[in-house]
């Protein structure tokens, strides 16, 4: 296993890691939900039965994890 010191990581990677870890859990979950819905639009565009079913499934899974 290779362990790098913080000063050995590229500054861009450090910036991205810092931005990720400073986000709240709510922000990360919202972004994940949006990314999933965007992926559904890419897989099944429009209001096709497949798209409607995928959107419903994504919503249901996120609602289930909220409670």
Secondary structure as GFF3:
##gff-version 3
##sequence-region A 1 67
A	DSSP	three_ten_helix	6	8	.	.	.	ID=ss1
A	DSSP	alpha_helix	11	22	.	.	.	ID=ss2
A	DSSP	alpha_helix	25	43	.	.	.	ID=ss3
A	DSSP	alpha_helix	49	66	.	.	.	ID=ss4
###
